[in-house]
Amino acid sequence: MSHEIETHGTQAAAVFARKDAWHRLGTTVRDRAFTAEEAMRLGHLGGWDVRKLPLTTAEVSEGGVTAIEVPGFATVRTNPFTGAPEALGVVGGGYTPLQNEDHAEFLNLLADESGAIFDTAGSLRGGRQVFITMQLPDSLTVGGTDRVDLNIAALNSHDGSSALRILVTPVRVVCANTQSAALRNHESSFSIRHTRNAKAAVQAARDALGLTFTYVDAFQVEAERLIQQTMTDAAFDALIDATFGKTEANATKRVRETERRRRSRLHWLFADAETQAGIRDTAWAGYQSVAEYVDHYAPVRTKGDEHAARATRVLTSDDPDRIKRRAWTALAPA
């Protein structure tokens, strides 16, 4: 898997408000936030006109070519670089496209409410997925030293693969770990299906965002508990086993070697990495070592840039979150 940010020649369908733009692709708007309108224009995300078209196929016989209607619809967009129509996916009759402009406008309204600023926006996998992220104005400081920024990510698909998802994602500043705590009774995300009522649901989601701020408050309470809790090497080994599972005695040599390398890297992160310098030997450091491994060191299948492939996986796949939640749950009080 490559970075999968959509490109056309030297142009990329992405825009960033930071010098260290994601994989240094896309247009960087330096030293200032950008607006929803700029996200559409600079990120080549506007004017796609995502629409549904009936599916057809054809049968070729001696009598000629016969067109046959097929159940379902194709989602089609206008390519922002070439202007040509382009198929994105196959969807059902109840699917209603949610335009990138609607996606950005929701976050634009949210910025007025919360003081959040646009951070990144871009297109992945040939326009099949679009992401827009914002940074909230306030940060958390765990244990008085470890800073965690708060981000809101809105992820939409145009191929029917997923609903529009809105997530609150704490990100540890020192090493950009994305946090994924499994907190009881607190929501960190919600989804909006692609139906005729999708636009109304976007407004309802904005009203419901208070749930995510409750999540942030609960996250800080749990993080403070973890940073006050000492963790030994043996306890960290137990966390690794609870998170990744134990290797069976009859496992193949390849599986045993993969497990050995993972455990070695995790112990280095926990005991020696500079990213844990200020929180060493705490349960918070144990969790952060797992999160850092998942975000920055876990193997990925790619012929290109491994760092870019991991970043795309974190953004678009649920697998990294599942691993982090297992680690967080293993550290939760009984």
Buried (B, 14 or more C-beta within 10 A) or exposed (E): BEBBBBBEEEBBBBBBBEEEBBBEBBBBBEEEBBBBEBBBBBBBBBBBEBBBEEBEEEEEEEEEEEEEEEEBBBBBBBBBEEEEEBBBBBBEEEBBBBBBBBBBBBBBBBBEEBEBBBBBBBBBBBBBBBBBBBBBEEEBEBBEEBEBBBBBBBBBBBBBEBBBBBBBBBBBEBBBBBBBBBBEEBBBBBEBBBBEEBBEBBEEBBEEBEBBBBBBEBBBEBBBBBBEBEBEEEBBBBBBEBBBEEBEEEEEEEEEEBBEEBBEBBBBBBBEBEBBEBBEBBBBBBBBBBBBBBBBBBEBEBEEBBBBBBBBBBBBEEEBBEBBBBBBBBBEEE
